[in-house]
Every structure is written in C-alpha cells, then in structure tokens.
C-alpha cells in the first residue's frame, strides 16, 4: 500500500507539495473548504472571470456572516467580528485572483539577524537556510509557473541581494502607460525600476493563451486562463492519478497519537462528518487558518508559539492625480513595473531616520508602479462625497448624488483614469504579541473561528513616515498634479491589516523554544506534520511572498521524499 498524505488547503504551497509527493509515489488527498470554479487550467473559465460584481459578492471569499473572524488591536481592546483579512477559499487558493507578481526575497531576508542585527522588542531571527540554499527552488518554481520577465533588466541592487539565474519562460508583455510614467518618476529621483516578473503568459505557453491585458488581474479571475498559479501545478498533480481534490470539505481537527498524526477529521459540504487516514499531514491552508487548525488540533506547543509573530506587510499606498492627462491604468496587467530601492536598509536617509527614532534600521519594500481603482470603487467615492455635501446643504441642487452631473463626473474620471499610484509592500516585523488564537465566536459549522490580535510596531510607524515621503517625491517627479502617500491602515493602531500577504504563526527554526516547526517545516515534537504555507516564515520579507511560499514548500517537501 502506498503512503498516504492528506493536505489541508489547495493554494500555492499545497500545490507544489501535492505534485512532489505524487511524483514520489504517494497517494494524496487535498481537502479544500471552498468550491472548485476552475477544473481545467488550459480552458477558459467564465464562472470566475474578471467581473467587478463578483468581487463585491464574496464570490471566491468566505462569507463574513457565516465564517467570520475576530479582530482586536491589543489584549483587552474591543473586538470586531466579521471580515478580517480573508483570503480566497476556493480550489487554487489566493492564486485564483492574485496579480501573479513573483519577485524573489533577498539574502537579507533569510539572514536578517546575522546581517542587520537584533531589533529590540521583536522576534527578528535568521531563517534556517540562506538565499543560496533556496535559489535552485526559486528557479524550479519559476519554470513550473511560467514567468514573464527580463533577467537582463534587473538592476544591480537586485542582482546583489538576489543573485543567480532566473528561469523566465517569456519576455515581458506590453508595458502600461501608467506604470512607465511612474517608473520615469522613480528614475528621476535616483531609483531603478524594471519590468515586474509575473506568472502570466505574455505569449502562448503551456497550452494557454497570451494575456490580453484586460486590466483586471488583482482580485479577479482570469477569463482566458493566461494567469492560473497553483491551479496549473494542481492540474499536473492530478494528472498523475495519485492526487484527489475534495472541495467543500473543511478540515477541523488533526488526530494525534504520540509523535504521529493518524487522521484528519473534516466536515463535508452538507454538514456530514468524516475523516481520512494519513501517513503525512500537510497544513497549507494559509497562515491564519493553518494556525487555527493547529490550535483546534491541540498540536504540541509547550512554549506557546503557535499563532505568534503574525505578519501582514506594511503597505503604503501612494497616489498621483494627473489632471492634464488620462493614465489608462486599467489597461494592462495590474502594474507592469516595479522598483526595489526602498527595500534596501541603506537607502539614502533611511539609516538616519532610524537613528533619530532610536531604532537600528528601518526597511521599506518593493513598489508596484502605476495602479488605479475600478469604476465601482470610484463611483462609491463620488457618491459618498456628493451625498455628504448634499446632506449638509439640501438646497444645493448642483451636488446631487446621481443624475447627469454624476455621469459626467464618472466620464471625466479624476479618481480613476487620471490616477496612477504606487503600492509599497513594506516589511512588517515579527512581534510575539501579534498573534492568532481561538475566539469564543463560532462559524456556521459550530467551530471556533480565528481571533487576530495585531498592531503595528515602532518600526512600521517610523517606516511609514519616512517612505511615504520618498513615494510622494517619485510621484511628483512623474508629473502628478497632486500626490500623497498614506498607510493602508491610515495610521490607526487598531485598524485591521489589509493586503493578502499573510505570514507567520508556525515559524521555522532550530530551537523549539522560539519556533513551531523545524528547519524543514516539520512541527516540533511530531514526526509527520508538515507546514507548507506562509505561516512558516520567520520574517515577512520586503517582496510579494507567493514565489517564496512555493519555493520553501518545494524545498521542504523535497527533503521529505528524497
């Protein structure tokens, strides 16, 4: 009888582990709590396409009424119950609606404590491997996904901190006017933008067509499947005949006997319960849900580390209004240029800003150049502003919330078609107080939901103040009439963290007193529970995390079967 693995989750990390185990002769069952919208990555999917209404109807997201989470800004603070930093709950995970950006982490990220030193009040530490250790797995995942990019265009700073060959299958597709405009501003202030590596076809590849630049990548399905992510890897895994995907199946408990997991209990789509025998259990449900399942399963945790050191990236959004021209930021692949200069702790002025605040360093992150917003979001802003004015002065007939003037405002589009922005994926440091535990609130299945306790630390606050100024300068240099940059949380200590970059909670390390999993992702004190998502990250890095999630999962699965 073949060894049997049960994988909880079907996203980035789960997909590469499923494929690796299948090639090694394992039988694999993948449990996914959400539905399966895309069954064949080489065929167009119109059930989950680039439809703005789907994004407003929780089409691929958990319903916050039936599957809420709980958030608080600190112990003892009032809690919020509802939508708290959710990821897509469907087969393929977050990669069904990602914008497919796949930069690599830097050498700094894997050896932070060694290279940059300790950071007071945080759990900053080295990863249990180096950039050079994971570089071959980066290449393998780049080949697996099919990445468009230009290795020759990588700036010297990127080559210094993330050296080695890139396995880019395709050259970059057409560059957005908005991205190139903002890239010009970055160059003017001494930065070094380049084409963003992206796991979307720029030409026919792997049986799938080239991207048609519909302009709706981030947050939407791809109607022609030019961008599929984990689905393509899962398709290869199921083609082996050894991998079965069971959608609508919620894993609620891992049964442990001594040092081994024996079964995974689950709740099916109609409320019936069952379990699957397992020689190996893989937790890959995304960082928050993996921590939740580990707590529900009462996995060994003698030092109270499960769920701690949650990280979300310190996002800063910059925007420039170009009232003298239309930017057409919706035409393209959700930004086509990026810039990594602010990920360098030695960026001009960064060390001085850190010292002035009594910190050893601060760090920003990769910037996505040239984004905008969709028409529904734009319309809602105008409606709010116009209704506010109208309610303040009902006799003011010039400011009705709807009608001819409102239509004219939408056509002129000052807050979409004349807007081009910068989104910085800033590093969020690990703090033990930022954590997931179990709430008293239960979901519709009767299972306790995750409670998130999170607040930005001093590093994040100082970094926002410094890097917002650098982003604003780049936007001004690009020719923006008006420019500004603000944190996504708007500086509120008790704001729910935004963005889909969720890491930590089951961190890797060599010391069980400070980590949950060992150097290859196996849970300490257990022999057959592997964690294969962003929850194992000891630090958040300063780049989009999906490529590193997949490369780390591949490395750890390879160690298990080889």
C-alpha positions in Angstrom: 0.0 0.0 0.0 1.3 3.4 -1.0 2.0 6.1 1.7 -1.0 8.4 2.0 -0.8 12.1 2.6 -3.7 14.5 3.5 -3.1 18.1 2.5 -5.3 20.8 4.1 -5.6 23.7 1.6 -5.1 23.8 -2.2 -3.2 27.1 -2.8 0.4 27.9 -3.5 2.3 25.8 -1.0 -0.2 22.9 -1.2 0.0 22.6 -4.9 3.8 22.0 -5.1 3.7 19.6 -2.2 1.0 17.6 -3.8 3.0 17.4 -7.1 6.2 16.5 -5.3 4.5 13.7 -3.2 2.7 12.3 -6.3 6.0 12.0 -8.2 7.5 10.2 -5.2 4.7 7.6 -5.3 2.4 8.9 -2.6 -1.4 8.8 -2.7 -2.6 12.3 -1.9 -6.0 13.8 -0.8 -6.3 17.6 -0.9 -9.0 19.0 1.4 -10.3 22.4 0.3 -13.1 24.1 2.3 -14.2 26.2 -0.7 -15.7 25.4 -4.1 -13.9 24.4 -7.3 -14.5 27.0 -10.0 -11.8 26.1 -12.5 -11.3 22.5 -13.4 -9.0 22.7 -16.5 -6.4 25.5 -16.4 -5.9 25.1 -20.2 -9.5 26.0 -20.9 -11.2 29.4 -20.3 -13.2 29.8 -17.1 -16.2 32.0 -17.3 -17.6 31.0 -13.9 -14.9 33.0 -12.2 -13.9 35.8 -14.5 -13.0 39.5 -14.4 -16.3 40.6 -13.1 -16.4 43.5 -10.6 -19.7 42.4 -9.1 -18.2 39.0 -8.1 -15.5 40.9 -6.1 -18.3 42.7 -4.2 -20.4 39.5 -3.5 -17.8 37.3 -1.8 -17.8 35.0 -4.8 -14.5 33.4 -4.0 -14.2 34.7 -0.5 -15.6 33.3 2.8 -19.0 34.9 3.7 -18.2 37.1 6.8 -21.6 36.4 8.2 -21.2 32.6 8.3 -17.4 32.3 8.5 -16.3 35.5 10.4 -13.1 36.2 12.2 -12.5 38.3 15.2 -10.0 41.2 15.4 -8.7 43.4 18.2 -5.9 45.9 18.2 -4.5 44.6 21.5 -5.3 42.5 24.5 -8.3 43.9 26.3 -9.4 46.1 23.4 -12.9 45.9 21.9 -13.2 43.2 19.3 -14.6 43.4 15.7 -16.4 40.4 14.3 -16.7 39.9 10.5 -14.4 40.1 7.6 -10.8 40.1 8.9 -8.1 39.8 6.4 -9.6 36.9 4.4 -8.1 35.1 1.5 -9.9 33.3 -1.3 -11.4 30.0 -0.1 -11.5 28.0 -3.4 -9.5 25.4 -5.1 -6.3 27.2 -6.1 -6.4 29.4 -3.0 -5.4 33.1 -3.4 -3.7 32.4 -6.8 -7.2 32.3 -8.5 -7.3 36.1 -8.1 -3.7 37.2 -7.5 -2.0 39.6 -9.7 0.8 36.9 -10.1 3.8 39.1 -9.1 6.7 36.8 -8.4 9.9 38.6 -7.2 12.4 36.8 -5.0 13.2 37.6 -1.4 16.7 39.0 -0.8 19.6 37.5 1.0 18.9 40.0 3.8 15.5 38.3 4.4 16.9 34.9 5.2 19.7 36.1 7.5 18.3 39.3 9.0 19.7 38.9 12.5 23.1 37.9 11.2 23.3 40.7 8.6 21.3 43.5 10.2 21.5 42.6 13.9 18.8 42.3 16.6 15.8 44.5 16.7 14.5 45.4 20.2 11.0 44.2 21.0 10.7 41.9 18.1 11.4 38.2 17.2 13.7 39.0 14.3 15.8 36.0 13.6 17.6 34.1 10.8 15.7 31.6 8.6 17.2 28.1 8.9 18.6 28.4 5.4 20.1 31.0 3.2 19.2 32.6 -0.1 21.7 30.4 -1.9 20.1 27.3 -0.4 16.7 28.3 -1.8 17.8 29.8 -5.1 17.6 26.4 -7.0 14.0 26.0 -5.8 13.2 29.5 -6.9 14.3 28.5 -10.4 12.2 25.3 -10.4 9.0 27.2 -9.3 9.6 29.9 -12.0 9.7 27.1 -14.6 6.7 25.4 -13.1 4.6 28.6 -13.2 5.8 30.0 -16.5 7.1 33.6 -15.7 7.4 36.6 -17.9 10.3 38.8 -17.1 13.6 40.3 -18.2 16.7 39.0 -16.3 18.9 41.4 -18.2 16.9 44.4 -16.9 17.3 43.5 -13.2 19.1 46.4 -11.5 22.4 46.0 -9.8 20.8 46.3 -6.3 18.5 43.3 -7.1 21.4 41.3 -8.5 23.4 42.0 -5.4 20.8 40.8 -2.9 19.1 38.1 -5.1 21.8 36.8 -7.4 21.7 33.9 -9.8 19.9 32.8 -12.9 16.2 33.4 -13.5 14.0 30.8 -15.2 11.9 33.3 -17.1 9.9 31.4 -19.8 8.8 34.6 -21.6 9.7 38.2 -22.2 7.6 40.9 -20.5 4.3 41.8 -22.2 3.4 45.3 -23.2 4.1 47.9 -20.6 1.3 50.1 -19.2 1.5 53.8 -19.8 0.7 54.5 -16.2 3.5 52.1 -15.0 6.0 53.6 -17.3 5.0 57.2 -16.3 5.6 56.4 -12.6 8.7 54.5 -13.4 10.0 57.6 -15.1 9.4 59.5 -11.8 11.3 56.8 -9.8 14.2 57.1 -12.2 14.2 60.9 -11.9 14.8 60.6 -8.1 17.5 58.1 -8.5 15.6 54.8 -8.2 15.9 51.8 -10.5 12.6 50.5 -11.8 12.3 47.4 -14.1 9.6 45.1 -15.6 7.8 43.2 -12.9 8.3 39.4 -13.1 4.8 37.9 -13.4 3.3 34.4 -13.7 1.0 35.3 -16.6 1.6 34.4 -20.2 2.9 37.1 -22.5 2.7 34.6 -25.3 1.1 31.2 -25.8 2.7 28.9 -23.2 1.8 25.6 -21.6 -1.3 25.2 -23.6 -2.7 28.6 -22.5 -3.0 31.8 -24.5 -1.2 35.1 -24.0 -2.6 37.7 -21.6 -5.0 40.1 -23.5 -4.3 42.9 -20.9 -7.9 43.2 -19.9 -6.7 45.3 -16.9 -8.3 43.2 -14.1 -5.7 40.9 -12.6 -5.5 41.7 -8.9 -8.7 40.5 -7.2 -10.3 38.8 -10.3 -10.4 35.5 -12.1 -8.7 35.3 -15.5 -11.4 34.6 -18.2 -8.9 33.1 -20.6 -6.6 31.4 -18.0 -3.5 33.2 -19.1 -2.8 33.5 -15.4 -3.6 30.5 -13.2 -0.9 30.0 -10.5 -1.5 27.0 -8.2 -4.2 25.6 -10.5 -1.6 24.7 -13.2 0.5 22.9 -10.6 -2.5 21.0 -9.2 -3.5 20.0 -12.7 -0.2 18.3 -13.2 -0.5 16.7 -9.8 -4.0 15.3 -10.5 -2.8 14.1 -14.0 -0.5 11.6 -12.2 -3.6 9.7 -11.0 -2.4 9.9 -7.4 -3.9 13.2 -6.3 -7.6 13.7 -5.5 -9.1 17.1 -4.7 -12.1 17.2 -2.4 -13.7 20.6 -2.5 -16.3 21.9 0.0 -14.5 19.9 2.8 -13.4 21.8 5.9 -10.6 20.1 8.0 -11.5 20.7 11.6 -9.0 18.5 13.6 -5.8 16.6 13.2 -5.8 13.5 15.4 -2.5 12.8 17.1 -1.2 9.6 18.7 2.1 10.1 20.4 4.5 11.7 18.0 2.4 10.9 14.9 -0.7 12.3 13.2 -3.1 9.5 12.4 -6.2 11.1 10.8 -7.6 14.4 9.6 -11.3 14.9 10.6 -13.4 17.0 8.3 -16.9 18.5 7.8 -18.3 18.0 4.3 -20.4 20.4 2.2 -23.7 19.3 3.6 -22.6 19.1 7.3 -21.7 15.4 7.3 -18.5 14.4 9.1 -15.8 12.1 8.2 -12.0 11.5 8.5 -9.1 10.4 6.3 -6.2 8.2 7.4 -2.8 9.9 7.0 0.8 8.8 7.0 1.6 12.5 6.5 -0.5 15.6 7.2 0.4 18.8 5.4 -1.0 22.1 6.7 -1.3 24.6 3.9 -4.5 26.5 4.5 -2.8 29.9 4.7 -1.2 31.4 7.8 -4.2 32.3 9.8 -6.3 29.2 9.0 -3.3 26.9 9.5 -2.6 28.4 12.9 -6.3 28.0 13.7 -6.3 24.3 12.7 -3.1 23.7 14.8 -4.9 25.2 17.8 -8.1 23.3 17.2 -6.0 20.1 17.0 -4.0 20.9 20.1 -0.7 20.3 18.4 2.2 20.2 20.8 3.1 23.7 21.9 4.9 23.7 25.2 6.3 27.2 24.7 3.1 28.9 23.5 4.4 29.7 20.0 1.6 28.6 17.7 -0.1 31.6 16.2 2.5 34.1 17.3 4.6 36.5 15.1 1.8 37.1 12.5 2.9 39.5 9.8 0.9 41.2 7.0 3.3 43.6 5.2 3.4 47.3 6.0 1.6 48.5 2.9 1.8 52.2 1.9 -0.4 53.5 -0.9 0.8 56.5 -2.9 -1.4 58.2 -5.5 -0.9 60.8 -8.1 -3.6 62.7 -9.9 -2.6 63.7 -13.4 -5.3 66.2 -14.2 -3.7 67.2 -17.5 -3.9 63.6 -19.0 -5.6 60.3 -18.8 -3.4 57.5 -17.4 -5.3 54.4 -18.6 -4.1 52.5 -15.5 -6.8 49.9 -16.1 -5.3 48.8 -19.4 -2.7 46.2 -18.6 -1.7 43.6 -16.1 -2.3 45.4 -12.7 1.0 47.2 -12.9 3.9 46.2 -15.2 6.8 48.0 -13.5 8.3 47.6 -10.0 11.1 49.2 -8.0 13.0 47.6 -5.1 15.2 50.5 -3.9 13.2 51.1 -0.7 13.8 47.5 0.3 17.5 48.5 0.9 18.0 49.5 4.6 20.9 51.6 3.3 18.6 53.7 1.0 19.7 57.3 1.4 18.3 58.8 4.6 16.9 55.5 5.9 19.6 54.9 8.5 19.4 58.5 9.7 15.6 58.2 10.1 16.0 55.0 12.1 18.7 56.5 14.4 16.5 59.6 15.0 13.8 57.3 16.2 16.2 55.2 18.3 16.0 52.1 16.0 18.8 50.1 14.5 17.3 50.3 11.0 14.1 50.7 9.0 13.1 48.9 5.8 10.5 49.5 3.1 9.9 47.1 0.3 9.2 46.5 -3.4 6.9 49.1 -5.0 4.3 48.3 -7.6 4.1 51.2 -10.0 1.1 52.6 -11.8 -2.1 51.1 -10.3 -5.5 52.7 -10.1 -9.0 51.6 -8.9 -12.1 50.1 -10.6 -15.2 52.0 -11.7 -17.4 50.8 -8.8 -14.9 51.9 -6.2 -14.6 55.3 -7.9 -18.3 55.7 -8.1 -18.7 55.0 -4.4 -16.2 57.7 -3.5 -18.1 60.3 -5.6 -21.4 59.1 -4.1 -20.1 59.5 -0.6 -18.6 62.9 -1.3 -21.6 64.2 -3.1 -24.1 62.8 -0.6 -22.1 64.4 2.2 -22.3 67.8 0.5 -25.9 67.4 -0.3 -26.9 66.4 3.2 -25.1 69.4 4.6 -26.9 71.7 2.2 -30.1 70.1 0.8 -30.9 73.3 -1.2 -27.6 72.9 -3.2 -29.0 71.4 -6.4 -25.6 71.4 -8.0 -24.5 68.4 -6.0 -27.0 65.6 -6.3 -25.6 62.1 -5.7 -26.9 60.8 -9.1 -28.0 62.2 -12.4 -26.4 64.0 -15.4 -23.7 65.7 -13.4 -22.7 62.4 -11.7 -22.5 60.7 -15.1 -20.3 63.5 -16.4 -18.1 63.1 -13.3 -17.6 59.4 -14.0 -16.8 60.1 -17.6 -14.1 62.7 -16.7 -12.8 60.2 -14.1 -10.4 62.2 -12.0 -10.1 59.4 -9.4 -9.5 56.5 -11.8 -8.5 57.3 -15.3 -6.4 60.3 -14.2 -4.9 58.5 -11.2 -1.8 56.4 -11.1 -0.4 55.1 -7.9 2.4 53.3 -6.1 1.8 50.5 -3.6 4.8 49.7 -1.4 5.0 46.1 0.0 6.8 47.2 3.2 8.4 44.8 5.6 6.3 44.0 8.7 8.5 42.8 11.6 7.5 39.8 13.8 6.2 40.7 17.2 5.1 37.9 19.6 2.0 40.0 20.6 0.7 39.9 17.0 -0.9 36.6 17.0 -3.8 34.3 16.2 -5.7 32.3 18.8 -9.2 30.8 19.0 -12.3 33.1 19.6 -15.5 32.3 21.5 -17.3 33.1 18.3 -18.0 30.1 16.1 -18.7 29.7 12.4 -21.8 28.1 10.9 -20.3 24.7 11.4 -20.0 25.3 15.1 -16.2 25.5 15.0 -14.3 28.3 16.9 -13.0 30.9 14.5 -9.7 32.6 14.5 -9.1 35.7 16.6 -6.4 38.1 15.3 -4.6 40.5 17.7 -2.5 42.9 15.8 -1.0 46.4 15.9 2.0 47.9 14.0 5.2 48.4 16.0 7.5 51.3 16.1 9.5 50.1 13.1 6.3 50.2 10.9 5.3 53.6 12.2 8.7 55.1 11.5 9.0 53.4 8.2 5.6 54.8 7.0 6.7 58.3 7.9 9.9 58.0 6.0 9.0 56.0 2.9 5.7 57.9 2.3 7.9 61.0 1.6 10.0 59.0 -0.9 7.0 57.8 -2.7 5.4 61.2 -2.9 8.7 62.6 -4.4 8.7 60.0 -7.1 5.0 60.8 -8.0 5.8 64.5 -8.2 8.8 63.7 -10.4 6.5 61.7 -12.7 4.4 64.9 -13.2 1.5 64.3 -10.9 -0.7 67.4 -10.3 -1.4 66.3 -6.7 0.4 63.5 -4.9 0.3 61.9 -1.5 1.1 58.6 0.3 -0.7 57.0 3.2 -0.6 53.7 5.1 -3.4 51.3 4.2 -4.4 51.4 7.9 -4.4 55.3 7.8 -2.1 55.2 10.8 -4.7 53.7 13.2 -3.2 51.4 15.8 -6.4 49.3 15.9 -7.0 49.1 12.2 -7.5 45.6 10.6 -4.4 44.9 8.5 -5.1 44.9 4.8 -3.5 43.1 1.9 -3.3 39.4 1.1 0.2 38.8 2.3 -0.3 36.8 5.5 2.8 35.2 7.1 3.9 33.7 10.4 2.2 31.8 13.2 4.0 28.5 12.6 7.6 29.8 12.1 10.5 27.7 11.2 13.6 27.5 13.3 16.1 25.2 15.1 15.0 26.0 18.6 11.6 24.6 19.8 11.5 27.4 22.4 11.3 30.1 19.7 9.7 28.3 16.8 6.9 25.9 15.9 8.4 24.0 13.0 11.9 22.7 12.4 14.3 23.7 9.6 12.3 21.8 7.0 8.8 22.7 8.1 8.0 19.6 10.3 6.2 20.5 13.5 8.5 20.1 16.5 7.7 17.0 18.7 5.8 15.4 15.7 7.2 13.2 13.0 4.7 13.6 10.2 3.0 17.0 10.3 4.5 19.3 7.6 3.5 23.0 7.3 3.7 24.3 3.8 2.4 27.9 3.6 3.5 31.4 4.6 2.9 30.6 8.3 6.4 29.1 8.5 8.1 32.4 7.5 10.3 33.8 10.4 10.2 37.2 8.7 7.9 38.8 6.1 10.5 40.0 3.6 10.1 43.1 1.5 8.6 41.5 -1.6 5.4 39.7 -2.7 5.6 36.3 -0.8 4.0 33.7 -3.1 7.1 32.7 -5.0 8.9 32.2 -1.7 6.0 30.3 -0.2 6.1 27.9 -3.2 9.9 27.6 -3.2 10.1 27.0 0.5 7.3 24.3 0.3 9.1 22.7 -2.6 12.4 22.7 -0.6 10.8 21.1 2.4 8.8 18.5 0.5 11.9 17.6 -1.5 13.7 17.0 1.8 10.9 14.7 3.0 10.8 12.4 0.0 14.5 12.4 -1.1 
